[in-house]
Amino acid sequence: MSLIYLTARQCHALLTPDDVLAEIARVVAQDAAGQVRWPVPPNMNMRDRFENHYHLKACILDEASVGGFRFVSHNATDETSQDATRFIMLVDVASSRPLALVDETWTYAQRTVASIVMAAHRLARKDAGTLALVGAGRLATTALEYFTRLFKLKEVRIASRRPETRAALAAKAKANYGVNAKAADSIEAAVRGADLVLTATNSARAMLEESWIAPGTVVATLDSAEPGRDLAEKSDLFVVDSRAQLQKELTELFGAEAPGWIDATVAEVVSGKHPGRSNENQRVLIITQGMASQDIALANLVYQRALKKKIGMELPIELPAA
């Protein structure tokens, strides 16, 4: 008996951004239909004496008959650093035997931004074409590709702490996607009048002022702190990927009443259980941190394709003698 080890580079070779979008949409719909089984408690979190973080999440995907365990360890100050470790162990549900060990370093970044851009596409106005990016790192760079796939962008404005990073990403946007992109001198300059806003930084603090956000704008953020309290409270439609996952964090940031501001989950919008945007002037706030079901579904898709192409390293599992 053996399992297959798949590297991040192999994951990249086996999946396209369109594959990522389609698989995330599929598993969100499955979750809404009750076809994803979650553990109780939903995750395990630990810290070591250096304050480094360790997380373990899991779920079972009924349709695929596969279970997965997602292990993440990262530096105390930077979850997105190159030192972060991200692995998924896939398990066959029928036999409970391990199938694959997948390095999700590449798919993590893809899932993180693809899921929130997909949600923004569901909730944006049809004519949304001006994008403000707050941040110019790996996640913002990856997000740009997904925004250009799902939206007809007329303009991209990029704000970041360092002038050279925002200028570099603006140049890349022009060269790779042919969009009118420019570096903004401030976050306010980037955000005012934008139809779409994405914050993708590691600041863990409020980046936006509520007064900057125009009627009809969709604000998407990967960190609960970044939109700030006023925007979280006053948005016309507040959507998250998981109420349970964000409850503690929102309470710590904004007070006990904050979880009550949530109007819907992404799964509820995708499935039609919530109607989503009801008028053109609604300001929409989306906070997603990613669901383990999406990571596990992508890992399983990589695994299935690797089997067909005979890609991956076989790791023997030696059973004890009878």
C-alpha positions in Angstrom: 0.0 0.0 0.0 1.2 3.5 -0.8 0.1 7.1 -1.0 1.2 9.8 -3.5 3.1 12.9 -2.6 2.3 15.9 -4.9 4.4 19.1 -4.8 3.1 22.6 -5.2 4.8 22.8 -8.6 2.9 19.7 -9.7 -0.3 21.2 -8.5 0.4 24.3 -10.6 1.0 22.2 -13.6 -2.2 20.2 -13.2 -4.7 23.1 -12.6 -5.6 26.3 -14.4 -7.4 29.3 -12.9 -10.6 28.2 -14.7 -10.3 24.8 -13.0 -9.9 26.5 -9.6 -13.0 28.7 -10.1 -15.1 25.8 -11.3 -14.1 23.5 -8.4 -14.7 26.2 -5.8 -18.1 27.0 -7.2 -18.9 23.3 -7.2 -17.9 22.7 -3.6 -19.7 25.8 -2.3 -22.9 24.5 -3.9 -22.3 21.1 -2.3 -21.8 22.8 1.1 -25.1 24.7 0.7 -26.8 21.3 -0.1 -25.5 19.7 3.0 -23.0 17.4 1.2 -20.0 18.5 3.2 -19.4 16.9 6.7 -17.7 19.1 9.2 -16.0 17.9 12.4 -16.9 19.1 15.9 -15.0 21.2 16.9 -14.4 22.5 13.4 -10.7 23.2 13.9 -7.7 22.9 16.2 -5.4 25.8 16.9 -2.2 25.8 18.9 0.8 28.1 19.6 4.3 27.2 20.6 6.6 29.0 23.0 7.7 31.3 20.1 4.1 32.2 19.4 4.2 30.4 16.0 0.7 29.1 14.9 -0.5 25.6 14.1 -4.0 24.9 12.6 -5.7 21.7 11.7 -9.0 21.6 9.8 -10.9 18.8 8.2 -14.0 17.8 6.3 -15.5 15.0 4.2 -16.9 15.6 0.7 -19.7 13.2 0.2 -20.0 13.5 -3.5 -16.3 12.7 -4.0 -16.2 10.1 -1.2 -13.0 11.7 0.1 -12.0 13.1 3.4 -9.2 15.6 4.0 -7.1 17.0 6.8 -5.5 20.4 6.3 -2.4 21.2 8.4 -0.9 24.7 8.4 2.0 26.1 10.5 3.2 29.6 10.1 5.3 32.3 11.7 3.6 34.3 14.4 3.8 37.6 12.5 3.2 36.5 8.9 0.8 33.8 7.7 1.7 34.4 4.1 5.5 34.1 4.4 7.5 31.5 2.5 8.2 29.7 5.7 4.5 28.7 6.1 3.8 25.0 5.8 0.6 23.8 4.2 -0.3 20.2 3.5 -3.5 18.3 2.9 -3.8 14.5 3.6 -6.5 13.0 1.4 -8.3 9.9 2.8 -10.5 7.4 1.0 -13.9 7.4 2.8 -14.8 3.7 2.1 -11.5 2.3 3.5 -10.3 5.2 5.6 -6.9 4.7 4.1 -4.7 7.7 3.0 -4.6 8.5 -0.7 -2.3 11.4 -1.1 -0.2 14.1 0.7 -0.6 17.4 -1.2 1.6 20.5 -0.8 -1.0 23.2 -1.1 1.4 26.2 -1.1 0.3 27.1 -4.6 -3.4 26.1 -4.4 -3.8 28.0 -1.1 -3.1 31.4 -2.8 -5.3 30.4 -5.8 -8.2 29.4 -3.5 -7.9 32.3 -1.2 -8.4 34.9 -4.0 -10.5 32.9 -6.4 -13.2 32.3 -3.7 -13.6 35.9 -2.8 -13.4 37.2 -6.4 -16.1 34.6 -7.3 -18.3 35.9 -4.5 -17.6 39.5 -5.6 -18.7 38.6 -9.2 -22.0 37.2 -7.8 -22.7 40.4 -5.9 -21.3 43.1 -8.1 -23.3 45.4 -10.4 -23.2 44.1 -14.0 -21.3 47.2 -15.2 -18.6 47.0 -12.4 -15.3 47.8 -14.1 -13.1 49.9 -11.8 -11.0 47.9 -9.4 -9.0 49.2 -6.4 -6.4 46.9 -5.0 -5.1 47.6 -1.5 -1.9 45.6 -1.4 0.6 44.6 -4.1 1.9 41.3 -2.7 1.4 37.7 -3.8 -2.3 37.6 -3.0 -3.1 40.9 -4.7 -1.1 39.8 -7.8 -3.0 36.5 -8.0 -6.3 38.2 -7.4 -5.7 40.5 -10.4 -5.7 37.4 -12.7 -9.0 36.3 -11.4 -10.6 39.7 -11.6 -9.6 40.0 -15.2 -11.2 36.6 -15.9 -14.5 37.5 -14.3 -14.9 41.2 -14.9 -14.4 43.5 -17.9 -12.0 45.9 -16.1 -11.7 49.4 -17.4 -9.3 50.7 -14.8 -7.2 49.2 -11.9 -5.8 51.4 -9.1 -3.2 50.0 -6.8 -2.3 51.2 -3.4 0.5 49.7 -1.3 2.9 50.8 1.4 5.9 51.0 -0.9 5.8 53.0 -4.2 7.9 50.5 -6.0 5.6 47.5 -5.4 2.4 49.3 -6.5 4.2 50.6 -9.6 5.5 47.1 -10.4 2.1 45.6 -10.1 0.5 48.3 -12.3 3.1 47.7 -15.0 2.4 43.9 -14.8 -1.3 44.5 -15.1 -0.8 46.5 -18.3 1.6 44.0 -19.8 -0.2 40.8 -18.9 -3.9 41.8 -19.1 -4.0 45.0 -21.2 -5.9 47.0 -18.6 -5.5 50.6 -17.7 -3.6 50.3 -14.4 -2.0 53.0 -12.3 -0.3 53.3 -8.9 -2.3 55.4 -6.4 -0.7 57.7 -3.9 -3.0 56.7 -1.1 -5.6 54.1 -0.2 -8.2 56.8 -0.3 -7.2 57.8 -3.9 -7.4 54.2 -5.0 -10.8 53.4 -3.4 -12.9 56.5 -3.9 -15.2 55.9 -6.9 -14.2 52.3 -7.4 -16.8 49.7 -8.2 -14.7 46.9 -6.7 -12.3 47.0 -3.8 -10.0 44.2 -2.6 -7.8 44.5 0.5 -5.1 41.9 0.6 -2.4 43.0 3.1 -1.0 41.5 6.3 -1.5 44.6 8.4 -4.4 43.2 10.6 -5.8 46.7 11.0 -8.5 48.9 9.5 -7.5 50.0 6.0 -10.7 51.7 4.8 -12.9 54.6 5.9 -16.6 54.0 5.5 -17.0 57.4 3.8 -14.7 56.4 1.0 -17.0 53.7 -0.2 -19.5 54.8 -2.9 -23.1 53.4 -3.3 -23.1 50.2 -5.3 -19.5 49.2 -4.4 -18.4 45.7 -3.5 -15.7 45.6 -0.9 -13.9 42.2 -0.6 -11.4 41.6 2.1 -9.3 38.6 3.4 -9.0 39.9 6.9 -11.8 40.8 9.3 -10.0 43.9 10.6 -9.2 45.6 7.3 -12.7 47.0 6.4 -12.9 48.7 9.8 -15.9 48.8 12.2 -18.0 51.5 10.5 -18.0 49.8 7.1 -18.7 46.4 8.7 -21.7 47.8 10.6 -23.1 50.2 7.9 -22.7 48.0 4.8 -26.1 47.3 3.2 -25.2 43.6 2.6 -22.6 41.8 4.7 -21.6 38.4 3.4 -19.1 35.9 4.9 -17.9 32.4 4.0 -18.7 31.0 7.5 -20.6 32.6 10.4 -19.1 30.1 12.8 -15.6 30.6 11.6 -15.8 34.4 11.9 -18.0 34.8 15.0 -15.1 34.9 17.6 -13.0 37.2 15.4 -15.7 39.7 14.7 -16.7 39.8 18.4 -13.1 40.5 19.5 -12.7 43.2 16.8 -16.0 45.0 16.9 -18.0 43.8 19.9 -20.6 41.2 20.8 -23.2 42.6 18.4 -20.9 42.3 15.3 -21.8 38.7 14.3 -25.4 39.9 14.1 -24.5 42.3 11.2 -23.9 39.3 8.9 -26.7 39.0 6.3 -25.7 35.9 4.4 -23.0 33.4 3.6 -21.5 32.9 0.2 -23.1 29.5 0.0 -26.5 30.9 0.8 -26.1 33.5 -2.0 -24.7 30.9 -4.5 -27.6 28.4 -3.7 -30.3 31.1 -3.9 -31.2 30.8 -0.2 -30.4 34.5 0.0 -31.2 36.8 -2.9 -27.9 38.7 -2.7 -27.9 42.2 -4.0 -31.4 43.7 -4.2 -30.6 47.1 -5.7 -27.8 48.9 -7.6 -27.0 51.2 -4.8 -26.3 48.6 -2.1 -22.8 48.7 -0.6 -21.7 45.1 -0.2 -19.0 43.9 2.2 -17.5 40.4 1.7 -15.1 38.8 4.2 -13.8 35.4 3.4 -10.9 33.5 5.0 -11.4 30.4 2.9 -13.1 27.1 3.7 -11.2 23.8 4.2 -13.7 22.2 1.9 -12.4 24.3 -1.0 -8.7 23.3 -0.2 -9.6 19.7 0.1 -11.7 19.7 -3.2 -8.8 21.3 -5.1 -6.3 18.8 -3.6 -8.6 15.9 -4.7 -8.9 17.3 -8.2 -5.1 17.5 -8.4 -4.8 13.9 -7.1 -7.3 12.6 -9.6 -5.5 14.2 -12.5 -2.1 13.1 -11.1 -3.3 9.5 -11.2 -4.3 9.7 -14.8 -1.0 11.3 -15.8 1.0 9.0 -13.4 2.5 12.1 -11.7 3.7 12.2 -8.1 6.1 10.3 -5.8 4.8 7.1 -4.3 5.4 6.8 -0.5 5.2 3.3 0.8 3.0 2.5 3.8 4.5 -0.5 5.7 1.9 -2.3 7.7 3.0 -4.3 10.8 3.4 -8.0 10.4 0.4 -10.1 11.4 
